[in-house]
């Protein structure tokens, strides 16, 4: 069985050496873990010192029906959050993330910036969409 589309997006980000280097550079130190999550950022990592972090959430997969009511593809829609300490880090990370996800033909459709309520972090987010063969 092939991986879920959201996990394919996670895999391509997690396996990107250039993204890991950029995250470590912005963080100021390397980590043994990529700090890329699916669903939510675990409580143990919700600390300013771990930023920047990436979280893929609010995933929705919908069958793409053909005229004969059969499906050969799935439409993926998800939100990608980048948790950062400095707003300038969003500007550096988002183009690299876009480049990596475009290799799966996943494209951004919306963008925004918010603040994290309990931590002194900013959250840049993008909504992404793409089609995947079943």
C-alpha positions in Angstrom: 0.0 0.0 0.0 1.3 3.4 -0.9 1.7 6.1 1.8 -1.0 8.7 2.4 -0.5 11.9 0.5 0.1 13.9 3.7 2.9 11.5 4.7 4.4 11.8 1.2 4.6 15.5 1.8 6.1 14.9 5.2 8.7 12.5 3.7 9.9 14.9 1.1 10.4 17.7 3.6 11.9 15.4 6.2 14.4 14.0 3.7 15.6 17.4 2.4 19.1 18.0 3.4 18.9 21.7 2.3 15.8 22.2 4.5 17.5 20.6 7.5 20.6 22.8 7.0 18.5 25.9 6.8 16.5 24.9 10.0 19.7 24.3 11.9 21.3 27.6 10.7 18.2 29.6 11.8 18.0 27.7 15.1 21.7 28.4 15.7 22.5 24.7 16.5 22.0 21.3 14.9 19.5 18.8 16.2 19.3 15.0 16.0 15.7 15.2 15.1 14.2 17.1 12.1 11.5 18.9 14.1 9.0 18.4 11.4 5.7 17.1 12.7 2.3 15.8 11.3 -0.9 16.6 13.2 0.5 18.9 15.9 3.7 19.9 17.6 4.1 17.6 20.6 4.0 19.3 24.0 7.6 18.4 24.7 8.7 20.5 21.7 6.5 23.5 22.3 9.4 25.7 23.5 11.0 28.7 22.0 14.5 27.0 22.0 13.3 24.4 19.4 12.2 27.0 16.8 12.0 26.9 13.9 9.7 23.9 13.6 7.4 22.8 10.9 4.0 21.2 11.4 1.7 19.7 8.7 -1.9 19.7 9.9 -5.6 20.0 9.0 -5.1 17.5 6.3 -8.1 16.6 4.1 -8.0 14.0 1.3 -10.9 13.8 -1.1 -11.4 11.3 -3.9 -11.1 13.0 -7.4 -14.0 11.4 -9.3 -14.0 10.9 -13.1 -17.1 11.2 -15.3 -17.8 7.5 -14.8 -17.9 7.9 -11.0 -14.6 6.1 -10.5 -11.5 7.4 -8.8 -7.9 7.2 -9.7 -6.6 10.1 -7.7 -7.0 11.9 -4.4 -7.1 15.7 -3.8 -4.9 16.7 -0.9 -5.4 19.9 1.1 -3.4 20.7 4.2 -2.0 23.5 6.3 1.7 23.9 6.9 2.8 25.9 9.9 6.3 27.2 10.5 6.9 28.2 14.1 9.7 30.8 14.3 11.3 33.1 16.8 11.9 35.9 14.3 9.5 36.9 11.5 12.4 37.1 9.0 12.9 33.3 9.3 9.5 32.8 7.7 10.8 34.7 4.6 13.8 32.3 4.4 11.9 29.1 5.0 8.8 29.4 2.9 10.5 29.6 -0.5 12.5 26.5 0.3 9.4 24.6 1.5 7.6 25.7 -1.6 10.4 24.4 -3.8 10.5 21.1 -2.1 6.8 20.5 -2.1 6.5 21.5 -5.8 8.5 18.3 -6.6 5.3 16.5 -5.6 3.2 19.0 -7.6 1.9 20.5 -4.3 1.2 24.2 -4.6 0.5 26.9 -2.0 -2.9 28.6 -2.2 -3.1 30.8 0.9 -0.6 32.5 3.2 -0.8 34.1 6.6 1.1 35.0 9.8 -0.2 34.6 13.4 1.3 34.5 16.9 1.5 31.5 19.2 -0.7 32.2 22.3 1.5 30.7 25.0 5.0 31.1 23.5 6.9 34.0 22.2 6.8 32.6 18.6 5.3 33.7 15.3 3.6 31.2 13.1 3.7 31.5 9.3 1.3 29.3 7.6 0.4 28.3 4.1 -2.5 26.2 2.8 -1.3 23.7 0.1 -3.1 21.6 -2.4 -2.2 18.7 -4.8 -3.4 15.7 -6.6 -2.0 12.1 -6.1 -2.6 8.9 -7.9 -4.4 6.3 -5.7 
